[in-house]
């Protein structure tokens, strides 16, 4: 599609240029006095002006046909026990659809009933790393080995955030899922809160309001309430972390702790600031056919906002990149800017900044870095290489930018067909193959920038010069002509 749009844009430019250039020549030719002037109208200023107007109009119009650089999607891993043959299947399908329709890249695995199916590689293998891991269960138990693995994954921030929709329907016989009993210690381990437990049970559909006085409510204003039913509250939740309150509760909460329908742990409070942010409810009924119409599109939007740049998950940094030019000719050079934004709260410098950028073929580094406002660390920028790396640096409170010149080699002219190459930095720890991280975590949305190359147009033949006689030559020619004429007349008169 991008190639098609580029081709259409080039055709438009040609059409506008030739059409309006012809109109300009037509207008110019009406004012020419002779055929010789007609033959020279290509250099007429009026004609050049019309052609320039044509180019401007064509380029302006082509903006609407030229696609924007691809925006990287957030990535979500959905983990469930296999309940496809049971009553829990429709809930799980709706849960997966909620995040898929939101435009995220979704990977679904119905594996949690299988012992030891959750491994570290699950979170790092393509298409990971993930912004969100959604864990759900209804009527089938999650194997205990997988609860332990999920606890470790949160502690190591294997993904930016973990959302738990663990239903409270079947804690005891006959299903004995023990979902709440396993989720409660996981929350306690992540938060360090004493006394977190299972609260009173509630029947029927309820509308659970957002705790607007929570410091973490700002990412959830698009989800002012969640509709759910037949669930249990969580008890002894710190008031600020009680994100969704009981149906009859008021905000602000005036007690240090409270019962809560949904709780939220930001990354700064998870495992001493080293873990992932966590949201949990003892309920999967927000995806029930009776309640989902009220929640549709709002749950995914709110949580993708929370783990995005500046979201309340509290991830310390995000990365972006851009080329100074969108297109080059063979041998052309442009600056690549890699920018890191500081989202820490309270704002401060962030250590352990790591960036590694492998340029797509045929791009290479053209010279030393133009500028680098990141502090300290080791910067590796080698002319002719396709690798840019910065390790052990510090991200200032105001963020920083690294600018490096890159070249489209002249010997790669065969690749200059108007289509773009995409330069991507995928966040994640270096040990897991990632290309961007900080000591306080990072937003896992990749940084993407496109650069295209077009071949140089064929050279325009130079206009052949019109022979011009000098004044002296014209003087001598006049003498010869007049003298010859006089001689002819004298000889004729003598006859």
LUMDO-251484 format. One record per residue (C-alpha): residue number from 0; x, z, y. Coordinates in Angstrom, 2 decimals. Each point is the difference from the previous one (the first is absolute). Example, Ala and Ser with C-alpha at 12.3 -4.5 7.8 and 13.67 -1.06 7.14 Angstrom:
<pts>
PT/0/12.30/7.80/-4.50
PT/1/1.37/-0.66/3.44
</pts>
This chain:
<pts>
PT/0/0.00/0.00/0.00
PT/1/2.81/0.82/2.44
PT/2/1.69/-3.33/-0.73
PT/3/-3.30/-1.81/0.56
PT/4/-0.53/1.74/3.31
PT/5/3.53/-0.83/1.13
PT/6/-0.53/-3.64/-0.90
PT/7/-3.29/-0.11/1.90
PT/8/1.66/1.59/3.02
PT/9/2.77/-2.60/-0.03
PT/10/-2.57/-2.78/-0.26
PT/11/-1.93/1.46/2.92
PT/12/3.13/0.12/2.11
PT/13/0.73/-3.62/-0.81
PT/14/-3.58/-1.04/0.71
PT/15/-0.28/1.84/3.31
PT/16/3.44/-1.12/1.11
PT/17/-0.46/-3.66/-0.79
PT/18/-3.59/-0.11/1.21
PT/19/0.59/1.72/3.30
PT/20/3.34/-1.77/0.42
PT/21/-1.85/-3.30/-0.33
PT/22/-2.56/1.14/2.54
PT/23/2.82/0.92/2.34
PT/24/1.60/-3.42/-0.43
PT/25/-3.35/-1.66/0.55
PT/26/-0.44/1.82/3.28
PT/27/3.58/-0.73/0.97
PT/28/-0.20/-3.70/-0.86
PT/29/-2.93/-0.51/2.34
PT/30/2.31/0.81/2.86
PT/31/2.93/-2.17/-1.11
PT/32/0.76/-3.04/2.09
PT/33/1.65/-2.28/-2.54
PT/34/0.61/-0.66/-3.67
PT/35/3.49/1.38/0.31
PT/36/-1.38/3.31/1.27
PT/37/-2.51/-0.01/-2.88
PT/38/2.86/-0.20/-2.48
PT/39/1.60/3.10/1.51
PT/40/-3.08/2.25/0.12
PT/41/1.42/2.19/-2.82
PT/42/2.06/1.79/2.63
PT/43/-2.86/0.47/2.40
PT/44/-0.33/3.66/1.03
PT/45/-3.78/-0.25/-0.19
PT/46/0.20/-1.17/-3.64
PT/47/2.40/2.83/-0.92
PT/48/-2.40/2.49/1.57
PT/49/-2.91/-1.17/-2.17
PT/50/2.12/0.20/-3.13
PT/51/1.05/3.56/0.88
PT/52/-3.64/0.95/0.54
PT/53/-0.75/-1.46/-3.43
PT/54/2.64/2.15/-1.65
PT/55/-1.28/3.16/1.67
PT/56/-3.61/-0.70/-1.00
PT/57/0.96/-0.86/-3.56
PT/58/2.11/3.12/-0.44
PT/59/-2.71/2.16/1.52
PT/60/-2.60/-1.45/-2.35
PT/61/2.29/0.28/-3.01
PT/62/0.21/3.76/0.51
PT/63/-3.48/0.21/-1.47
PT/64/1.12/-1.90/-3.09
PT/65/3.34/1.70/-0.55
PT/66/-0.41/3.18/-2.08
PT/67/1.35/3.31/1.11
PT/68/2.95/1.43/-1.93
PT/69/-1.27/1.55/-3.23
PT/70/-0.99/3.59/0.44
PT/71/1.16/2.25/-2.82
PT/72/-2.81/1.71/-1.89
PT/73/-0.01/3.65/-0.91
PT/74/0.42/0.60/-3.72
PT/75/-2.16/2.24/-2.15
PT/76/0.40/1.17/-3.58
PT/77/-3.20/1.19/-1.69
PT/78/0.48/2.24/-3.05
PT/79/-2.94/0.81/-2.28
PT/80/-0.72/0.94/-3.60
PT/81/-1.66/-2.84/-1.85
PT/82/-3.73/0.57/0.31
PT/83/-1.01/-3.66/-0.09
PT/84/-2.28/0.61/-2.98
PT/85/-1.51/3.19/1.41
PT/86/-2.19/1.19/2.84
PT/87/3.02/0.51/2.27
PT/88/0.87/-3.70/0.04
PT/89/-2.29/-1.00/2.93
PT/90/1.42/2.79/2.18
PT/91/3.53/-1.17/-0.69
PT/92/-0.83/-3.65/0.63
PT/93/-1.58/0.86/3.35
PT/94/2.99/2.14/0.96
PT/95/2.36/-2.92/-0.72
PT/96/-2.24/-2.43/1.89
PT/97/-0.05/2.28/3.06
PT/98/3.75/-0.38/0.50
PT/99/0.18/-3.63/-1.11
PT/100/-2.61/-1.13/2.53
PT/101/1.97/1.82/2.71
PT/102/2.64/-2.72/-0.28
PT/103/2.67/2.11/-1.69
PT/104/2.09/-1.15/-2.95
PT/105/-1.48/1.97/-2.89
PT/106/1.52/0.70/-3.42
PT/107/-2.36/1.71/-2.46
PT/108/1.14/1.76/-3.16
PT/109/-2.52/1.71/-2.34
PT/110/2.68/2.00/-1.82
PT/111/-0.33/3.69/0.86
PT/112/-1.53/0.94/-3.37
PT/113/3.15/-1.24/-1.75
PT/114/2.80/2.60/-0.31
PT/115/3.12/-0.64/2.11
PT/116/-1.39/-3.16/1.59
PT/117/0.95/1.15/3.51
PT/118/3.73/-0.56/0.48
PT/119/2.24/-0.30/3.08
PT/120/0.26/-3.77/-0.57
PT/121/-3.77/-0.30/0.40
PT/122/0.34/0.75/3.72
PT/123/3.03/-2.17/0.74
PT/124/-0.58/-3.12/-2.10
PT/125/-1.55/-3.01/1.74
PT/126/-2.26/-0.07/1.88
PT/127/1.12/3.54/0.94
PT/128/0.99/2.10/1.81
PT/129/-3.51/1.02/0.99
PT/130/-1.61/1.30/3.14
PT/131/-2.80/1.69/-1.92
PT/132/-0.44/1.14/-3.59
PT/133/-3.67/0.66/-0.81
PT/134/-0.63/2.21/-3.03
PT/135/-3.53/0.24/-1.37
PT/136/-1.76/1.30/-3.09
PT/137/-3.56/0.71/-1.09
PT/138/-0.87/0.61/-3.64
PT/139/3.38/-0.49/-1.68
PT/140/2.91/2.40/0.32
PT/141/3.35/-0.85/1.56
PT/142/2.73/0.82/-2.50
PT/143/1.96/3.17/0.95
PT/144/3.30/-1.92/-0.09
PT/145/-1.29/-2.24/2.75
PT/146/-1.04/2.94/2.18
PT/147/3.61/1.21/-0.17
PT/148/1.28/-3.48/0.88
PT/149/-2.38/-0.25/2.97
PT/150/1.24/3.36/1.28
PT/151/3.58/-1.27/-0.16
PT/152/-0.93/-3.27/1.69
PT/153/-1.53/1.88/2.95
PT/154/3.05/2.27/0.26
PT/155/2.38/-2.98/0.11
PT/156/-2.27/-2.05/2.28
PT/157/-0.19/-2.80/-2.55
PT/158/-2.76/-1.40/2.23
PT/159/-0.99/0.80/3.57
PT/160/-3.26/1.72/-0.96
PT/161/-2.09/1.07/-2.98
PT/162/-3.81/0.15/0.06
PT/163/-1.85/1.90/-2.71
PT/164/-3.64/-0.64/-0.86
PT/165/-0.27/2.29/-3.03
PT/166/-3.61/0.63/-0.95
PT/167/-1.19/3.54/-0.71
PT/168/-2.76/-1.07/-2.36
PT/169/1.78/0.59/-3.29
PT/170/2.45/2.87/0.30
PT/171/-1.36/1.69/-3.11
PT/172/-1.60/-1.08/-3.27
PT/173/-0.67/-2.50/-1.26
PT/174/2.44/-2.17/2.00
PT/175/2.45/2.78/0.96
PT/176/1.77/-2.21/2.54
PT/177/1.55/3.03/1.73
PT/178/0.36/-2.22/3.06
PT/179/-0.46/2.73/2.62
PT/180/2.13/2.43/-1.97
PT/181/2.89/-2.47/-0.03
PT/182/-0.39/-1.21/3.59
PT/183/-0.05/3.51/1.49
PT/184/3.59/0.96/-0.98
PT/185/1.22/-3.44/1.09
PT/186/-1.41/0.70/3.48
PT/187/1.51/3.48/0.00
PT/188/3.41/-1.38/-0.98
PT/189/-0.09/-2.60/2.75
PT/190/-1.26/2.29/2.77
PT/191/1.30/3.44/-0.92
PT/192/-3.42/1.45/0.91
PT/193/-0.82/3.19/-1.90
PT/194/-3.45/0.39/-1.49
PT/195/-1.14/-3.63/0.06
PT/196/-2.78/-0.24/-2.56
PT/197/-3.32/-1.38/-1.20
PT/198/-2.93/0.85/2.26
PT/199/-3.77/0.01/-0.45
PT/200/-1.81/-2.91/-1.63
PT/201/-2.54/-2.09/1.90
PT/202/-2.75/-2.25/-1.41
PT/203/-1.71/-3.06/1.44
PT/204/1.26/-2.45/2.58
PT/205/1.59/1.57/3.07
PT/206/1.49/-1.24/3.29
PT/207/3.32/1.75/0.52
PT/208/1.24/-0.04/3.62
PT/209/3.50/-0.68/1.31
PT/210/1.72/3.09/1.39
PT/211/0.51/-1.43/3.49
PT/212/2.10/2.99/1.04
PT/213/2.59/-0.72/-2.70
PT/214/3.24/-1.42/1.44
PT/215/-0.22/-2.64/-2.75
PT/216/-3.46/-1.30/0.91
PT/217/1.22/-2.79/2.29
PT/218/0.57/-2.52/-2.80
PT/219/-3.44/0.70/-1.46
PT/220/-2.32/-0.54/2.96
PT/221/-1.27/-3.15/-1.73
PT/222/-1.13/2.23/-2.88
PT/223/-1.90/2.75/1.89
PT/224/-1.56/1.23/-3.24
PT/225/0.15/-0.63/-3.73
PT/226/-3.14/-0.17/-2.12
PT/227/0.42/1.50/-3.46
PT/228/-1.90/2.07/-2.52
PT/229/0.22/2.38/-2.96
PT/230/3.48/1.32/0.76
PT/231/1.95/3.20/0.54
PT/232/1.68/1.06/3.23
PT/233/3.65/1.04/0.20
PT/234/0.47/3.60/1.14
PT/235/2.55/1.77/2.24
PT/236/1.04/-3.19/1.78
PT/237/1.79/0.55/3.36
PT/238/-2.43/-0.87/2.79
PT/239/2.18/-2.76/1.47
PT/240/0.38/-1.65/-3.40
PT/241/-3.71/0.10/-0.84
PT/242/-0.66/-3.64/0.90
PT/243/-3.62/-0.21/-1.19
PT/244/-2.15/3.12/0.18
PT/245/-3.00/1.35/-1.89
PT/246/-3.29/-1.48/1.05
PT/247/-1.07/3.01/2.07
PT/248/3.42/0.80/1.53
PT/249/0.84/-0.16/3.69
PT/250/3.12/-1.36/1.68
PT/251/2.23/1.58/1.11
PT/252/0.46/2.28/-2.97
PT/253/0.46/3.53/1.34
PT/254/1.60/1.52/-3.11
PT/255/3.59/-0.54/-1.23
PT/256/-1.25/-1.53/-3.26
PT/257/-3.24/-1.58/-1.13
PT/258/-1.76/-1.81/-2.77
PT/259/0.54/-3.73/0.34
PT/260/-1.40/-3.16/-1.51
PT/261/3.21/-1.95/0.72
PT/262/3.46/1.32/0.87
PT/263/3.00/-1.72/1.52
PT/264/3.72/0.83/-0.24
PT/265/2.24/-1.97/2.40
PT/266/3.46/-1.06/-1.13
PT/267/1.60/2.60/2.26
PT/268/-1.72/2.76/-2.04
PT/269/0.40/-1.56/-3.44
PT/270/2.79/1.50/-2.08
PT/271/1.79/1.33/3.06
PT/272/-0.16/-3.31/1.86
PT/273/1.43/-2.04/-2.86
PT/274/-3.23/-0.97/-1.76
PT/275/-2.83/-2.46/0.43
PT/276/-3.18/0.77/1.91
PT/277/-2.98/0.96/-2.17
PT/278/-3.79/-0.24/0.28
PT/279/-2.30/1.38/-2.66
PT/280/-3.65/0.59/-0.87
PT/281/-1.61/1.34/-3.15
PT/282/-2.33/-2.98/-0.04
PT/283/-0.22/-3.70/-0.82
PT/284/-3.63/-0.41/1.10
PT/285/0.94/-1.59/3.38
PT/286/0.20/-3.14/-2.19
PT/287/-3.39/0.60/-1.64
PT/288/-2.66/-2.67/0.58
PT/289/-2.15/2.52/1.89
PT/290/2.69/1.19/2.46
PT/291/2.38/-2.96/0.25
PT/292/-2.04/-2.03/2.51
PT/293/0.67/2.78/2.54
PT/294/3.73/0.09/-0.81
PT/295/0.68/-3.69/-0.56
PT/296/3.00/-1.34/1.90
PT/297/0.61/3.31/1.76
PT/298/1.98/1.89/-2.64
PT/299/2.68/-2.67/-0.45
PT/300/0.26/-0.66/3.74
PT/301/0.52/3.68/0.79
PT/302/2.69/0.59/-2.60
PT/303/1.87/-3.22/0.74
PT/304/0.04/1.13/3.64
PT/305/1.33/3.42/-1.00
PT/306/3.00/-1.49/-1.82
PT/307/0.67/-2.68/2.60
PT/308/2.36/0.14/2.95
PT/309/-0.89/3.05/2.09
PT/310/-2.57/1.20/-2.55
PT/311/-0.55/3.67/-0.75
PT/312/1.88/-0.13/-3.29
PT/313/2.98/0.66/2.26
PT/314/2.37/-2.61/-1.41
PT/315/2.99/0.08/2.30
PT/316/0.78/-3.68/0.58
PT/317/-1.17/-3.57/-0.35
PT/318/1.93/-3.26/0.17
PT/319/-0.75/-3.40/1.51
PT/320/1.97/-3.15/0.71
PT/321/-0.18/-3.25/1.96
PT/322/2.01/-3.12/0.81
PT/323/0.58/-0.91/3.63
PT/324/-0.97/-3.61/-0.84
PT/325/-2.61/-1.12/-2.47
PT/326/1.86/-3.21/-0.86
PT/327/3.55/-1.39/0.06
PT/328/1.77/-3.33/-0.43
PT/329/2.82/-0.29/-2.57
PT/330/2.95/2.06/1.22
PT/331/-2.21/1.96/2.39
PT/332/0.39/3.74/0.64
PT/333/-2.63/2.62/0.82
PT/334/0.00/3.79/0.27
PT/335/-1.63/2.09/-2.71
PT/336/-1.29/3.34/1.33
PT/337/-0.63/2.82/-2.52
PT/338/-1.89/2.87/1.65
PT/339/-0.69/3.49/-1.34
PT/340/-2.74/2.10/1.61
PT/341/0.16/3.80/-0.09
PT/342/-3.32/1.63/-0.96
PT/343/1.27/3.54/-0.61
PT/344/-2.22/2.81/1.25
PT/345/1.26/1.86/1.92
PT/346/2.17/-2.91/1.07
PT/347/3.70/0.39/-0.70
PT/348/2.94/-1.92/-1.40
PT/349/-0.21/-0.84/-3.70
PT/350/3.06/-0.16/-2.26
PT/351/0.74/-2.02/-3.08
PT/352/-0.98/-3.35/1.52
PT/353/0.67/-2.81/-2.46
PT/354/-0.63/-3.72/0.59
PT/355/0.96/-2.92/-2.24
PT/356/-1.11/-3.53/0.82
PT/357/0.78/-2.97/-2.24
PT/358/-0.56/-3.21/1.95
PT/359/-1.90/-2.74/-1.83
PT/360/1.90/-3.19/-0.81
PT/361/1.41/-1.86/1.83
PT/362/0.29/2.52/2.89
PT/363/3.35/1.71/0.61
PT/364/1.37/2.46/2.52
PT/365/1.46/-1.91/2.93
PT/366/2.14/2.74/1.56
PT/367/0.30/3.71/0.79
PT/368/-3.06/2.04/0.96
PT/369/-1.21/-0.70/3.52
PT/370/-1.20/3.60/0.37
PT/371/-0.76/3.11/-2.04
PT/372/-1.82/3.00/1.50
PT/373/-0.14/1.94/-3.28
PT/374/2.42/2.93/0.01
PT/375/3.05/0.36/-2.24
PT/376/0.20/-1.21/-3.57
PT/377/1.78/-3.02/-1.42
PT/378/-1.10/-3.46/1.13
PT/379/0.98/-3.00/-2.12
PT/380/-0.48/-3.41/1.65
PT/381/2.36/-2.71/-1.29
PT/382/0.00/-3.54/1.37
PT/383/-1.04/-2.49/-2.66
PT/384/-1.62/2.71/-2.16
PT/385/-3.72/0.27/-0.69
PT/386/0.00/3.84/-0.02
PT/387/-0.55/2.45/2.88
PT/388/0.25/3.70/-0.82
PT/389/-0.02/3.33/1.83
PT/390/0.56/3.21/-1.94
PT/391/0.20/3.68/0.93
PT/392/-1.33/-0.56/3.52
PT/393/-2.28/2.13/2.17
PT/394/-3.29/-1.21/1.46
PT/395/-0.26/1.17/3.62
PT/396/-3.27/1.56/1.18
PT/397/-0.73/-3.19/1.97
PT/398/0.64/-2.26/-2.99
PT/399/2.74/-2.62/-0.25
PT/400/0.62/-3.72/-0.38
PT/401/2.75/-2.00/-1.69
PT/402/0.49/-3.57/1.26
PT/403/2.07/-2.47/-2.05
PT/404/0.51/-3.76/0.58
PT/405/-0.90/-2.18/-2.98
PT/406/0.62/-3.70/-0.57
PT/407/-1.74/-2.80/-1.88
PT/408/3.13/-1.80/-1.27
PT/409/0.40/-3.62/1.01
PT/410/0.79/-0.94/-3.61
PT/411/-3.47/1.26/-0.99
PT/412/-1.71/-2.84/1.85
PT/413/-1.84/-0.96/-3.20
PT/414/-2.04/3.20/0.30
PT/415/-1.11/-0.81/3.56
PT/416/-3.45/-1.27/-0.83
PT/417/-2.05/2.13/2.40
PT/418/-1.01/2.62/-2.60
PT/419/1.10/3.61/0.53
PT/420/2.17/2.41/-1.95
PT/421/-1.20/3.60/-0.06
PT/422/2.35/2.91/0.64
PT/423/-1.31/3.27/-1.49
PT/424/1.22/3.60/-0.01
PT/425/-1.77/2.04/-2.70
PT/426/0.01/3.76/0.75
PT/427/1.18/2.40/-2.65
PT/428/3.05/1.98/-1.04
PT/429/3.20/-1.93/-0.73
PT/430/0.18/1.54/-3.47
PT/431/-3.36/-1.60/-0.83
PT/432/0.90/-3.39/1.45
PT/433/-1.62/0.70/3.38
PT/434/1.36/-1.29/3.29
PT/435/-1.15/2.58/2.56
PT/436/-0.28/3.78/-0.07
PT/437/0.65/3.19/1.95
PT/438/0.56/3.59/-1.02
PT/439/-3.58/0.82/1.10
PT/440/-1.67/-2.95/-1.68
PT/441/-1.26/-3.32/1.29
PT/442/-3.09/-2.16/0.24
PT/443/0.17/-2.32/-3.00
PT/444/-1.40/-3.07/1.74
PT/445/2.62/-2.79/-0.25
PT/446/1.53/-1.59/3.10
PT/447/-0.56/-3.77/-0.01
PT/448/1.17/-2.83/2.26
PT/449/-0.13/-3.77/-0.44
PT/450/2.47/-2.64/1.23
PT/451/-0.31/-3.76/-0.41
PT/452/2.35/-2.92/0.53
PT/453/-0.77/-3.50/1.18
PT/454/2.38/-2.94/-0.11
PT/455/1.36/-1.31/3.27
PT/456/-1.96/-3.02/1.28
PT/457/1.83/-3.37/-0.19
PT/458/2.00/-0.76/3.14
PT/459/-1.81/-2.07/2.64
PT/460/1.96/-3.23/0.69
PT/461/1.44/-0.07/3.47
PT/462/-1.64/-2.50/2.33
PT/463/2.11/-3.14/0.47
PT/464/1.36/-0.11/3.55
PT/465/-1.27/-2.74/2.27
PT/466/3.00/-2.03/1.32
PT/467/0.52/0.73/3.68
PT/468/2.31/-2.10/2.22
PT/469/2.13/1.71/2.57
PT/470/-0.36/-0.85/3.68
PT/471/3.39/-1.73/0.05
PT/472/-0.94/-2.16/-2.96
PT/473/-3.28/-0.95/1.64
PT/474/1.94/-0.91/3.21
PT/475/2.37/-2.33/-1.87
PT/476/-2.91/-1.46/-1.98
PT/477/-1.82/-0.72/3.27
PT/478/3.13/-1.75/1.41
PT/479/0.27/-2.11/-3.15
PT/480/-3.67/-0.94/0.07
PT/481/-0.05/-0.75/3.73
PT/482/3.34/-1.81/-0.13
PT/483/-1.11/-2.04/-2.95
PT/484/-3.24/-0.86/1.76
PT/485/1.94/-1.04/3.16
PT/486/2.41/-2.12/-2.01
PT/487/-2.88/-1.69/-1.80
PT/488/-1.78/-0.77/3.30
PT/489/3.25/-1.37/1.61
PT/490/0.66/-2.29/-2.92
PT/491/-3.62/-1.18/0.00
PT/492/0.13/-0.77/3.74
PT/493/3.20/-2.01/-0.42
PT/494/-1.54/-2.32/-2.53
</pts>
